[in-house]
Amino acid sequence: MAKPPLQGQSRLAGLDGIRGLAALFVVLHHCWLMSFPGFPSDNGPLWAGWLLYGHFAVVVFIVLSGFSLAVGPARHEWRLGGLARFGHRRTWRILPPYWAALVYSLIIAWTVVPQTDAGPPTAKSVLLYGLLIQDVFGAPSPNGAFWSIAIEAQLYVVFPLLLLVIRRFGAAVMACAVTALVTAVGALSPVVPAVALLDRFTPQFAALFAFGAVAAGVVGGHWRAPAPWTAAVAAVPVVALIAVQGSVWTVNHYFWVDLALGPAVGLFLAALAAGRPAPLVTFLDTRPVRSLGSFSYSLYLTHAPLVVTLHELVVAPHVPKGVPAFLTMIALAVPASLLVAWGFAAVFELPFQRHRSWGALRAAIGERLRPLRRRTSLPAPPYEPEKSATP
């Protein structure tokens, strides 16, 4: 067993930066989609073609999610620390911002502009999206970015089982078992209608989540951190395949491309957790990038309705499609999305990170309001009758 050099570190440098940049990439991707119709065909300029693949930012999110959740268990022999505690922490972290963003998205979709061609959300949309089962049953979406949140929540449910398999049979067995099951779904889906029903759950994400959990073993000292170049070696064939086959083929084969890309992301995160390559870790841990990561979840939750609104009401009526529309969208939507997400996070995300229960949150709010209460409850000065001007 390798020496556990990372076990004492409470925060792993660079991971917040990865979250922030991935969320920003999704914002840019949606600006690209608004400006160059015809997806999955690449109808934009060559220099912007990479922005077509916003889906891969979600791939990074899923691997990173498995990695982040497994860091604590990896430091404690893959033990979760209690199902109830885990469930509470995940619910407290994910649901308050999500539900607030759902309300925000519904208001925009109902009063300003619908978010999809399916029309404005319905009562069914409110129910399904509120319960995070939008990938089980269909309904008009209030927010184009919400599809992955349901999948993430479902992966949280299976996470304790993944840890149990690791403890009993090892990380390699767990990763191979999940990958084999997912591969079977992908192979049978085109020919077995019952299996094809599982496609709505994006089953390859289960394997990506497992790759991330295995990679977290580096933090617990269960194996040595890989060299940074191993991630590049694993990614180069996938990138080459995408370049050769083109965007239409890639989008239609996301299942297999995601599976091929997942190990490269896992290797990259494992190297990053070990502080390599140092220049990249330093950049990702700079204050602006780290700050972006601190409200990346809010940015992901809130940007899509804003991007659609700015395009439909401001850009599309006045700016030609293509590069002019894209540059205008970048100039308007990116800073607006960042500003809205920052304010949203200050109210609906960060307080729930700092205070882990309703009692703690209420106490913090009470502490913030105490100076205001003191000012408003100052006793009035004693009444003095007005003196007459005449003696």
Contacts in CASP RR format, 6 or more apart in sequence:
PFRMAT RR
TARGET T0000
AUTHOR 0000-0000-0000
METHOD contacts of the structure
MODEL  1
MAKPPLQGQSRLAGLDGIRGLAALFVVLHHCWLMSFPGFPSDNGPLWAGW
LLYGHFAVVVFIVLSGFSLAVGPARHEWRLGGLARFGHRRTWRILPPYWA
ALVYSLIIAWTVVPQTDAGPPTAKSVLLYGLLIQDVFGAPSPNGAFWSIA
IEAQLYVVFPLLLLVIRRFGAAVMACAVTALVTAVGALSPVVPAVALLDR
FTPQFAALFAFGAVAAGVVGGHWRAPAPWTAAVAAVPVVALIAVQGSVWT
VNHYFWVDLALGPAVGLFLAALAAGRPAPLVTFLDTRPVRSLGSFSYSLY
LTHAPLVVTLHELVVAPHVPKGVPAFLTMIALAVPASLLVAWGFAAVFEL
PFQRHRSWGALRAAIGERLRPLRRRTSLPAPPYEPEKSATP
1 221 0 8 1.000
1 222 0 8 1.000
1 223 0 8 1.000
2 221 0 8 1.000
2 222 0 8 1.000
2 223 0 8 1.000
2 224 0 8 1.000
3 221 0 8 1.000
4 75 0 8 1.000
4 219 0 8 1.000
4 220 0 8 1.000
4 221 0 8 1.000
5 221 0 8 1.000
5 274 0 8 1.000
6 12 0 8 1.000
6 218 0 8 1.000
6 219 0 8 1.000
6 220 0 8 1.000
6 221 0 8 1.000
6 273 0 8 1.000
6 274 0 8 1.000
7 75 0 8 1.000
7 219 0 8 1.000
7 220 0 8 1.000
7 221 0 8 1.000
8 75 0 8 1.000
9 219 0 8 1.000
12 71 0 8 1.000
12 219 0 8 1.000
12 272 0 8 1.000
12 273 0 8 1.000
13 275 0 8 1.000
13 281 0 8 1.000
13 284 0 8 1.000
13 285 0 8 1.000
14 272 0 8 1.000
14 281 0 8 1.000
14 284 0 8 1.000
14 285 0 8 1.000
14 290 0 8 1.000
15 64 0 8 1.000
15 67 0 8 1.000
15 68 0 8 1.000
15 269 0 8 1.000
15 272 0 8 1.000
15 273 0 8 1.000
15 284 0 8 1.000
16 284 0 8 1.000
16 285 0 8 1.000
16 289 0 8 1.000
16 290 0 8 1.000
16 293 0 8 1.000
16 294 0 8 1.000
16 296 0 8 1.000
17 284 0 8 1.000
17 285 0 8 1.000
17 289 0 8 1.000
17 290 0 8 1.000
17 292 0 8 1.000
17 293 0 8 1.000
17 296 0 8 1.000
18 60 0 8 1.000
18 64 0 8 1.000
18 269 0 8 1.000
18 272 0 8 1.000
18 284 0 8 1.000
19 61 0 8 1.000
19 64 0 8 1.000
19 293 0 8 1.000
19 296 0 8 1.000
19 297 0 8 1.000
20 289 0 8 1.000
20 292 0 8 1.000
20 293 0 8 1.000
20 296 0 8 1.000
20 299 0 8 1.000
21 284 0 8 1.000
21 289 0 8 1.000
21 292 0 8 1.000
22 57 0 8 1.000
22 60 0 8 1.000
22 61 0 8 1.000
22 64 0 8 1.000
22 296 0 8 1.000
23 57 0 8 1.000
23 292 0 8 1.000
23 293 0 8 1.000
23 296 0 8 1.000
23 297 0 8 1.000
23 299 0 8 1.000
23 300 0 8 1.000
23 303 0 8 1.000
24 292 0 8 1.000
24 299 0 8 1.000
24 334 0 8 1.000
25 51 0 8 1.000
25 54 0 8 1.000
25 57 0 8 1.000
26 54 0 8 1.000
26 57 0 8 1.000
26 58 0 8 1.000
26 145 0 8 1.000
26 300 0 8 1.000
26 303 0 8 1.000
27 299 0 8 1.000
27 303 0 8 1.000
27 307 0 8 1.000
27 333 0 8 1.000
27 334 0 8 1.000
27 337 0 8 1.000
28 51 0 8 1.000
28 330 0 8 1.000
28 334 0 8 1.000
29 51 0 8 1.000
29 52 0 8 1.000
29 53 0 8 1.000
29 54 0 8 1.000
29 57 0 8 1.000
30 145 0 8 1.000
30 303 0 8 1.000
30 304 0 8 1.000
30 307 0 8 1.000
30 308 0 8 1.000
30 333 0 8 1.000
31 51 0 8 1.000
31 307 0 8 1.000
31 326 0 8 1.000
31 329 0 8 1.000
31 330 0 8 1.000
31 333 0 8 1.000
31 334 0 8 1.000
32 44 0 8 1.000
32 48 0 8 1.000
32 49 0 8 1.000
32 51 0 8 1.000
32 52 0 8 1.000
32 326 0 8 1.000
33 39 0 8 1.000
34 307 0 8 1.000
34 308 0 8 1.000
34 311 0 8 1.000
34 315 0 8 1.000
34 316 0 8 1.000
34 325 0 8 1.000
34 329 0 8 1.000
35 44 0 8 1.000
35 311 0 8 1.000
35 321 0 8 1.000
35 322 0 8 1.000
35 323 0 8 1.000
35 325 0 8 1.000
35 326 0 8 1.000
35 329 0 8 1.000
36 42 0 8 1.000
36 43 0 8 1.000
36 44 0 8 1.000
36 48 0 8 1.000
36 321 0 8 1.000
36 322 0 8 1.000
36 326 0 8 1.000
37 43 0 8 1.000
37 321 0 8 1.000
39 52 0 8 1.000
39 251 0 8 1.000
40 52 0 8 1.000
40 247 0 8 1.000
40 248 0 8 1.000
40 250 0 8 1.000
40 251 0 8 1.000
40 252 0 8 1.000
41 247 0 8 1.000
41 248 0 8 1.000
42 49 0 8 1.000
42 52 0 8 1.000
42 246 0 8 1.000
42 247 0 8 1.000
44 322 0 8 1.000
44 323 0 8 1.000
44 326 0 8 1.000
45 323 0 8 1.000
48 326 0 8 1.000
49 247 0 8 1.000
52 247 0 8 1.000
53 242 0 8 1.000
53 247 0 8 1.000
53 250 0 8 1.000
55 251 0 8 1.000
55 254 0 8 1.000
55 258 0 8 1.000
56 258 0 8 1.000
56 261 0 8 1.000
58 148 0 8 1.000
59 205 0 8 1.000
59 208 0 8 1.000
59 258 0 8 1.000
59 261 0 8 1.000
59 262 0 8 1.000
59 265 0 8 1.000
60 265 0 8 1.000
61 148 0 8 1.000
61 152 0 8 1.000
61 300 0 8 1.000
62 148 0 8 1.000
62 151 0 8 1.000
62 152 0 8 1.000
62 155 0 8 1.000
62 205 0 8 1.000
62 208 0 8 1.000
62 209 0 8 1.000
63 208 0 8 1.000
63 209 0 8 1.000
63 211 0 8 1.000
63 212 0 8 1.000
63 215 0 8 1.000
63 262 0 8 1.000
63 265 0 8 1.000
63 266 0 8 1.000
63 269 0 8 1.000
64 212 0 8 1.000
64 265 0 8 1.000
64 269 0 8 1.000
65 152 0 8 1.000
65 155 0 8 1.000
65 209 0 8 1.000
65 212 0 8 1.000
66 155 0 8 1.000
66 159 0 8 1.000
66 209 0 8 1.000
66 210 0 8 1.000
66 212 0 8 1.000
66 213 0 8 1.000
66 216 0 8 1.000
67 212 0 8 1.000
67 213 0 8 1.000
67 215 0 8 1.000
67 216 0 8 1.000
67 266 0 8 1.000
67 269 0 8 1.000
67 270 0 8 1.000
67 273 0 8 1.000
68 216 0 8 1.000
69 156 0 8 1.000
69 159 0 8 1.000
69 213 0 8 1.000
69 216 0 8 1.000
70 78 0 8 1.000
70 163 0 8 1.000
70 212 0 8 1.000
70 213 0 8 1.000
70 214 0 8 1.000
70 216 0 8 1.000
70 217 0 8 1.000
71 216 0 8 1.000
71 219 0 8 1.000
71 220 0 8 1.000
72 216 0 8 1.000
72 219 0 8 1.000
73 79 0 8 1.000
73 80 0 8 1.000
73 81 0 8 1.000
73 163 0 8 1.000
73 216 0 8 1.000
74 216 0 8 1.000
74 217 0 8 1.000
74 218 0 8 1.000
74 219 0 8 1.000
74 220 0 8 1.000
74 221 0 8 1.000
74 222 0 8 1.000
75 219 0 8 1.000
75 220 0 8 1.000
77 167 0 8 1.000
78 163 0 8 1.000
78 166 0 8 1.000
78 167 0 8 1.000
79 163 0 8 1.000
79 167 0 8 1.000
80 86 0 8 1.000
80 159 0 8 1.000
80 160 0 8 1.000
80 163 0 8 1.000
83 160 0 8 1.000
86 159 0 8 1.000
86 160 0 8 1.000
87 156 0 8 1.000
89 356 0 8 1.000
90 156 0 8 1.000
92 352 0 8 1.000
92 356 0 8 1.000
92 357 0 8 1.000
93 352 0 8 1.000
93 353 0 8 1.000
94 149 0 8 1.000
94 152 0 8 1.000
94 153 0 8 1.000
94 156 0 8 1.000
96 348 0 8 1.000
96 349 0 8 1.000
96 352 0 8 1.000
97 297 0 8 1.000
97 298 0 8 1.000
97 301 0 8 1.000
97 344 0 8 1.000
97 345 0 8 1.000
97 348 0 8 1.000
97 349 0 8 1.000
97 352 0 8 1.000
98 132 0 8 1.000
98 149 0 8 1.000
98 301 0 8 1.000
99 130 0 8 1.000
100 344 0 8 1.000
100 347 0 8 1.000
100 348 0 8 1.000
101 143 0 8 1.000
101 298 0 8 1.000
101 301 0 8 1.000
101 302 0 8 1.000
101 344 0 8 1.000
101 348 0 8 1.000
102 126 0 8 1.000
102 129 0 8 1.000
102 130 0 8 1.000
102 142 0 8 1.000
102 143 0 8 1.000
102 146 0 8 1.000
104 302 0 8 1.000
104 305 0 8 1.000
104 344 0 8 1.000
105 115 0 8 1.000
105 142 0 8 1.000
105 143 0 8 1.000
105 146 0 8 1.000
105 302 0 8 1.000
105 304 0 8 1.000
105 305 0 8 1.000
106 121 0 8 1.000
106 125 0 8 1.000
106 126 0 8 1.000
106 142 0 8 1.000
108 115 0 8 1.000
108 142 0 8 1.000
108 305 0 8 1.000
108 306 0 8 1.000
108 309 0 8 1.000
109 115 0 8 1.000
109 120 0 8 1.000
109 121 0 8 1.000
109 142 0 8 1.000
109 143 0 8 1.000
109 305 0 8 1.000
110 120 0 8 1.000
110 121 0 8 1.000
112 309 0 8 1.000
112 313 0 8 1.000
113 308 0 8 1.000
113 309 0 8 1.000
113 312 0 8 1.000
113 313 0 8 1.000
114 120 0 8 1.000
114 121 0 8 1.000
114 140 0 8 1.000
115 141 0 8 1.000
115 142 0 8 1.000
115 143 0 8 1.000
115 144 0 8 1.000
115 304 0 8 1.000
115 305 0 8 1.000
115 308 0 8 1.000
116 140 0 8 1.000
116 141 0 8 1.000
116 144 0 8 1.000
118 140 0 8 1.000
118 141 0 8 1.000
119 140 0 8 1.000
120 140 0 8 1.000
121 129 0 8 1.000
121 139 0 8 1.000
121 140 0 8 1.000
121 141 0 8 1.000
121 142 0 8 1.000
122 139 0 8 1.000
122 140 0 8 1.000
124 137 0 8 1.000
124 138 0 8 1.000
124 139 0 8 1.000
125 134 0 8 1.000
125 139 0 8 1.000
125 140 0 8 1.000
125 141 0 8 1.000
125 142 0 8 1.000
128 134 0 8 1.000
128 136 0 8 1.000
128 137 0 8 1.000
128 138 0 8 1.000
128 139 0 8 1.000
129 139 0 8 1.000
129 141 0 8 1.000
129 142 0 8 1.000
129 143 0 8 1.000
129 146 0 8 1.000
132 149 0 8 1.000
132 150 0 8 1.000
132 153 0 8 1.000
133 150 0 8 1.000
134 141 0 8 1.000
134 146 0 8 1.000
134 147 0 8 1.000
134 150 0 8 1.000
135 147 0 8 1.000
135 150 0 8 1.000
135 151 0 8 1.000
135 154 0 8 1.000
135 200 0 8 1.000
135 201 0 8 1.000
135 202 0 8 1.000
136 150 0 8 1.000
136 200 0 8 1.000
141 147 0 8 1.000
142 305 0 8 1.000
143 301 0 8 1.000
143 304 0 8 1.000
143 305 0 8 1.000
144 304 0 8 1.000
145 300 0 8 1.000
145 301 0 8 1.000
145 303 0 8 1.000
145 304 0 8 1.000
146 301 0 8 1.000
148 202 0 8 1.000
149 301 0 8 1.000
151 201 0 8 1.000
151 202 0 8 1.000
151 205 0 8 1.000
154 201 0 8 1.000
155 205 0 8 1.000
155 206 0 8 1.000
155 209 0 8 1.000
158 206 0 8 1.000
159 209 0 8 1.000
159 213 0 8 1.000
162 174 0 8 1.000
162 178 0 8 1.000
162 209 0 8 1.000
162 210 0 8 1.000
162 213 0 8 1.000
163 213 0 8 1.000
165 173 0 8 1.000
165 174 0 8 1.000
165 177 0 8 1.000
166 174 0 8 1.000
166 213 0 8 1.000
166 214 0 8 1.000
171 213 0 8 1.000
171 214 0 8 1.000
171 217 0 8 1.000
171 222 0 8 1.000
172 214 0 8 1.000
174 210 0 8 1.000
174 213 0 8 1.000
174 214 0 8 1.000
175 207 0 8 1.000
175 210 0 8 1.000
175 211 0 8 1.000
175 214 0 8 1.000
178 206 0 8 1.000
178 207 0 8 1.000
178 210 0 8 1.000
179 207 0 8 1.000
179 210 0 8 1.000
179 259 0 8 1.000
181 206 0 8 1.000
182 203 0 8 1.000
182 204 0 8 1.000
182 206 0 8 1.000
182 207 0 8 1.000
182 259 0 8 1.000
183 259 0 8 1.000
185 195 0 8 1.000
185 198 0 8 1.000
185 203 0 8 1.000
186 195 0 8 1.000
186 203 0 8 1.000
186 204 0 8 1.000
186 255 0 8 1.000
186 256 0 8 1.000
188 195 0 8 1.000
189 195 0 8 1.000
189 196 0 8 1.000
189 198 0 8 1.000
189 199 0 8 1.000
190 196 0 8 1.000
199 255 0 8 1.000
203 255 0 8 1.000
204 254 0 8 1.000
204 255 0 8 1.000
204 256 0 8 1.000
204 258 0 8 1.000
204 259 0 8 1.000
205 258 0 8 1.000
207 259 0 8 1.000
207 262 0 8 1.000
208 258 0 8 1.000
208 259 0 8 1.000
208 262 0 8 1.000
208 265 0 8 1.000
211 262 0 8 1.000
211 263 0 8 1.000
211 265 0 8 1.000
211 266 0 8 1.000
212 265 0 8 1.000
212 266 0 8 1.000
212 269 0 8 1.000
214 266 0 8 1.000
215 266 0 8 1.000
215 267 0 8 1.000
215 269 0 8 1.000
215 270 0 8 1.000
215 273 0 8 1.000
216 270 0 8 1.000
216 273 0 8 1.000
217 223 0 8 1.000
217 270 0 8 1.000
218 224 0 8 1.000
218 225 0 8 1.000
218 226 0 8 1.000
218 270 0 8 1.000
218 273 0 8 1.000
218 274 0 8 1.000
219 273 0 8 1.000
225 270 0 8 1.000
225 271 0 8 1.000
225 273 0 8 1.000
225 274 0 8 1.000
225 275 0 8 1.000
225 276 0 8 1.000
226 267 0 8 1.000
226 270 0 8 1.000
226 271 0 8 1.000
227 271 0 8 1.000
227 276 0 8 1.000
228 268 0 8 1.000
228 271 0 8 1.000
228 276 0 8 1.000
228 277 0 8 1.000
228 280 0 8 1.000
230 267 0 8 1.000
230 271 0 8 1.000
231 264 0 8 1.000
231 265 0 8 1.000
231 266 0 8 1.000
231 267 0 8 1.000
231 268 0 8 1.000
231 271 0 8 1.000
232 264 0 8 1.000
234 263 0 8 1.000
234 264 0 8 1.000
234 267 0 8 1.000
235 261 0 8 1.000
235 264 0 8 1.000
235 268 0 8 1.000
237 260 0 8 1.000
238 257 0 8 1.000
238 260 0 8 1.000
238 261 0 8 1.000
238 264 0 8 1.000
241 250 0 8 1.000
241 257 0 8 1.000
241 260 0 8 1.000
242 250 0 8 1.000
242 257 0 8 1.000
245 253 0 8 1.000
250 257 0 8 1.000
271 277 0 8 1.000
272 280 0 8 1.000
272 281 0 8 1.000
272 284 0 8 1.000
275 281 0 8 1.000
283 289 0 8 1.000
284 290 0 8 1.000
292 299 0 8 1.000
292 338 0 8 1.000
294 345 0 8 1.000
294 350 0 8 1.000
295 341 0 8 1.000
295 342 0 8 1.000
295 343 0 8 1.000
295 344 0 8 1.000
295 345 0 8 1.000
295 349 0 8 1.000
295 350 0 8 1.000
297 345 0 8 1.000
297 349 0 8 1.000
298 341 0 8 1.000
298 342 0 8 1.000
298 343 0 8 1.000
298 344 0 8 1.000
298 345 0 8 1.000
298 348 0 8 1.000
298 349 0 8 1.000
299 337 0 8 1.000
299 338 0 8 1.000
299 341 0 8 1.000
299 345 0 8 1.000
301 341 0 8 1.000
301 344 0 8 1.000
302 337 0 8 1.000
302 340 0 8 1.000
302 341 0 8 1.000
302 344 0 8 1.000
303 333 0 8 1.000
303 337 0 8 1.000
303 340 0 8 1.000
303 341 0 8 1.000
306 333 0 8 1.000
306 336 0 8 1.000
306 337 0 8 1.000
306 340 0 8 1.000
307 329 0 8 1.000
307 333 0 8 1.000
307 337 0 8 1.000
310 329 0 8 1.000
310 332 0 8 1.000
310 333 0 8 1.000
310 336 0 8 1.000
311 325 0 8 1.000
311 329 0 8 1.000
311 333 0 8 1.000
314 332 0 8 1.000
315 325 0 8 1.000
315 328 0 8 1.000
315 329 0 8 1.000
315 332 0 8 1.000
316 325 0 8 1.000
319 325 0 8 1.000
319 328 0 8 1.000
351 361 0 8 1.000
351 364 0 8 1.000
352 361 0 8 1.000
354 364 0 8 1.000
355 361 0 8 1.000
355 363 0 8 1.000
355 364 0 8 1.000
END
